[in-house]
Protein backbone atom coordinates (compact mmCIF):
# COMPACT_ATOMS: atom_id res chain seq x y z
CA UNK A 1 0.00 0.00 0.00
CA UNK A 2 1.47 3.31 -1.09
CA UNK A 3 1.57 6.04 1.50
CA UNK A 4 2.54 8.85 -0.84
CA UNK A 5 0.89 10.33 -3.89
CA UNK A 6 1.73 8.69 -7.18
CA UNK A 7 4.49 10.42 -9.10
CA UNK A 8 2.63 10.24 -12.42
CA UNK A 9 -0.18 12.71 -12.95
CA UNK A 10 -3.31 11.30 -14.57
CA UNK A 11 -4.68 13.01 -17.65
CA UNK A 12 -7.88 14.96 -16.93
CA UNK A 13 -11.00 13.46 -18.42
CA UNK A 14 -12.68 16.79 -19.08
CA UNK A 15 -15.93 15.66 -17.49
CA UNK A 16 -17.11 19.20 -16.59
CA UNK A 17 -16.49 20.35 -20.17
CA UNK A 18 -18.33 17.35 -21.60
CA UNK A 19 -21.22 17.91 -19.20
CA UNK A 20 -21.46 21.56 -20.20
CA UNK A 21 -21.38 20.64 -23.89
CA UNK A 22 -24.14 18.07 -23.36
CA UNK A 23 -26.37 20.52 -21.50
CA UNK A 24 -25.82 23.27 -24.08
CA UNK A 25 -26.55 20.95 -26.99
CA UNK A 26 -29.74 19.75 -25.30
CA UNK A 27 -30.91 23.33 -24.72
CA UNK A 28 -30.10 24.47 -28.26
CA UNK A 29 -31.64 21.33 -29.74
CA UNK A 30 -34.85 21.80 -27.80
CA UNK A 31 -35.03 25.47 -28.78
CA UNK A 32 -34.45 24.62 -32.45
CA UNK A 33 -37.16 21.96 -32.27
CA UNK A 34 -39.65 24.38 -30.79
CA UNK A 35 -38.86 27.01 -33.42
CA UNK A 36 -39.21 24.42 -36.19
CA UNK A 37 -42.52 23.16 -34.79
CA UNK A 38 -44.05 26.61 -34.41
CA UNK A 39 -42.84 28.06 -37.73
CA UNK A 40 -45.57 28.95 -40.21
CA UNK A 41 -43.42 28.54 -43.33
CA UNK A 42 -43.13 24.82 -42.74
CA UNK A 43 -46.89 24.39 -42.55
CA UNK A 44 -48.34 24.26 -46.05
CA UNK A 45 -51.93 23.45 -46.74
CA UNK A 46 -52.16 19.70 -47.17
CA UNK A 47 -53.63 18.47 -50.40
CA UNK A 48 -57.08 17.01 -49.99
CA UNK A 49 -57.22 13.39 -50.91
CA UNK A 50 -60.24 12.44 -52.94
CA UNK A 51 -61.15 8.79 -52.75
CA UNK A 52 -63.01 7.38 -55.70
CA UNK A 53 -64.77 4.11 -55.31
CA UNK A 54 -64.47 1.76 -58.24
CA UNK A 55 -67.26 -0.60 -59.12
CA UNK A 56 -70.95 -0.46 -59.84
CA UNK A 57 -72.83 2.66 -58.84
CA UNK A 58 -76.13 0.99 -58.31
TORLUMKE-414116 format. One record per atom (N, C-alpha, C, O): x, y, z; residue in one letter. Coordinates in steps of 0.05 Angstrom, whole numbers, plus 5000, padded with zeros to 4 digits. Atoms other than C-alpha are relative to their C-alpha. Layout:
XYZa;...
REM end
This chain:
501749765000x;500050005000x;501850255000x;503550285017x;498449765003x;502950664978x;499150225020x;496750265023x;500749794981x;503151215030x;500350284988x;499450475000x;499649745013x;505151774983x;498350024975x;497349824965x;501549965025x;501852074922x;501649874977x;504049874978x;498550115023x;503551744856x;501550224986x;500650454984x;498349805013x;509052084818x;498950084972x;499550304963x;501149945026x;505352054752x;497350145003x;495650055018x;502649864999x;499652544741x;498249894979x;499049854956x;501950115018x;493452264709x;498950224982x;498650454990x;501249815019x;490652604647x;497250075008x;495749895015x;502849934993x;484252994661x;498149904979x;498749904956x;502050115018x;478052694632x;498350224987x;497150174966x;501649785012x;474653364618x;497149965005x;495450044989x;502850064995x;468153134650x;498450265003x;496250274992x;501649764999x;465853844668x;499550134973x;497450234967x;500349895026x;467054074597x;498049844983x;496349954969x;501950175015x;463353474568x;497250045010x;495350034995x;502649964988x;457653584616x;498850274990x;496450284984x;500949745010x;457154314596x;499249994971x;497250104963x;500750035028x;457254134522x;497449844996x;495949914979x;502550165001x;451753614533x;497650175007x;495550164994x;502249844991x;447354104570x;499450224979x;497150274972x;500449805021x;448454654518x;498749894975x;497050024963x;501150125025x;446954194460x;497149925005x;495549944986x;502850074994x;440553954494x;498350255000x;496050244989x;501549754999x;438254674506x;499650114971x;497450184964x;500249905027x;439854894435x;498449824982x;496949924964x;501650185016x;436754274405x;497150025006x;495450014988x;502849964993x;430354364444x;498950264989x;496650284980x;500949745011x;429955094424x;499749994970x;497750104960x;500350035029x;431154924351x;497549844993x;496249904973x;502450165004x;425754394355x;497450165004x;495550134989x;502449834995x;420754884384x;499650214978x;497350264970x;500249815021x;422355404332x;499049874974x;497349974960x;500850155024x;421654884276x;497049935002x;495649954982x;502750094997x;415054634304x;498050244998x;495850204987x;501949784999x;411955324312x;500250184975x;498850384973x;499649835024x;414355614245x;497749964981x;496849744976x;502250015018x;408955794196x;500849924972x;499249814956x;499050065028x;413255714133x;500249704995x;500249614972x;499850295004x;413754964145x;497349884998x;497049644993x;502750114999x;406254884149x;498550084975x;497250294975x;501549955024x;403354854079x;497349875002x;496949695018x;502750125000x;396154694065x;500349724988x;501349694966x;499850275011x;395753944057x;498049964977x;495850074977x;501850065022x;392753693992x;497849825010x;498349635025x;502350174992x;385853404000x;500149754983x;500449764959x;500050255014x;385652683982x;497149924993x;495449905011x;502750075009x;379552493941x;500049704994x;501549614976x;500250295004x;377751763945x;497749944981x;495550034985x;502050075020x;374051483886x;499649705002x;501549545001x;500650284997x;370550823894x;499549884972x;497949984956x;500350145026x;371150353835x;497949785003x;497749655024x;502050214999x;365549883818x;497350114990x;497150334979x;502749925009x;358149913803x;498850215018x;499250215043x;501249784986x;354350533823x;497249935010x;496050105023x;502850044992x;347750203834x;499449735007x;497149675013x;
REM end
